[in-house]
Amino acid sequence: MPLTQSREITAAARLENVRYAIRDLACVAAEVGKQGHKILPLNIGDPLNFDFQTPPHMIEAVYKAMRQGKNGYAPSSGIPQALDAIRGAAVRKGITNIQDVFVTSGVSESVDICLTALLNPGEDVLTPSPDYPLYSAVLAKLDITLNTYDLNEDDGWQPDLDDSRRKLTPRTRGIVLINPNNPTGSVCSRKMLEQIAELARRHNLIIFADEIYDKLILDDDEHISLASVAPDVPVVTFGGLSKNYLAPGWRIGWGIISGDATIIKPYVEGVNKLLRARLCANHPEQYAIQPALEGPQDHLIEVRRKLRSRRDLTVDWCNSTPRVSCVSPRGAFYAYPRLDIPEGDDVFVKELLVQKHVLVVHGSGFGQKPGTKHFRIVFLPDEKTLTAAYAGIAEFMSARYGKSI
Ligand SMILES: Cc1ncc(COP(=O)(O)O)c(C=O)c1O
């Protein structure tokens, strides 16, 4: 008899805490799909699933790069013309004191590298609750205990600074701010950014400013980069092509490290060590960065017009539906309505999927204050699709919970 292994190959215990509700739910959806139902996906923030297209001049640039043989490895930090363009765009947003710029496979890889380069066992960073689950997943992978600060629903989902101060420990090294926010769509005021910068100054923190949606501001607000209000404070600003430039499948993101040069130097070296260890980001796609940032921006006018109309439709529906209420999103393409229902939001989401084939993500997948329930809607689909989805949700709710509260 040939020898066979009898013991299971177990996964690392720390993976118990890696959760990514947005994609995890896709497994349940696949089952519903197999039964022949067409699912309305309001769960994943991919504009290319709907009536949005990558600007053609960016596609041309990548195609040309491939044709010209730019298919080998790139420099670990990224190709020079892309780095110059990212730096130039950052300067136009008022970011000074830039100490380093690097390109990664999506902001996802930037976040992974930047948190890995910072944290020793036993240390932590403050992350928002609710948060985009990438942060908690990377921290779980690093075996770092989550330390969350609340976003305040009663204050338009702005960061609760008192809660942030309460949560600081002697081992807190940084704070994450997602602005515009996923999942709530909130946008921070200059005053809020200044207060966060002051918190960082006082407690020697580095700020991770995730600004991947910075061009998707839906009203008349101005998006202000956190790094621009605090040139002395160590800040990593994240951006990329996935959302503003409608190319999520290319996996192109970047980080801009700013702040006092002497203070940030060892950290910059650490980040670069990790950038080298993973060789480089996707190469030909980097040739789209300069055309994206410096070329025509016309697509954004149309994108924002569509998103504004879809946001309005979403908020009107929320505010006219019993048991649902919503802070109006001001940026990105997510709404995070509150539910007043007698069961968990995870049950709500699963049953809605099984019965009405509408896929949203439960608030407990993002984090929320105990006792509150939410779900996240991606309002990227066109008005007709959204109207059908909302009619399905309303029907489901009135059958399950009654017509009024
Ligand atoms: C706030 C936020 N950060 C980062 C990402 C990941 O972006 P990328 O596609 O560049 O990895 C997303 C994707 O949805 C996001 O919402």
The ligand as a Gaussian input file, in Angstrom:
#p B3LYP/6-31G(d) Opt

LIG

0 1
 C      -12.430000      52.317000       0.381000
 C      -11.791000      51.347000      -0.559000
 N      -10.461000      51.187000      -0.541000
 C       -9.848000      50.326000      -1.364000
 C      -10.569000      49.545000      -2.251000
 C       -9.830000      48.557000      -3.114000
 O       -9.510000      49.144000      -4.311000
 P       -8.588000      48.480000      -5.417000
 O       -9.487000      47.998000      -6.489000
 O       -7.715000      49.618000      -5.888000
 O       -7.804000      47.396000      -4.769000
 C      -11.956000      49.668000      -2.325000
 C      -12.755000      48.836000      -3.225000
 O      -13.950000      48.764000      -3.207000
 C      -12.579000      50.590000      -1.441000
 O      -13.913000      50.746000      -1.429000

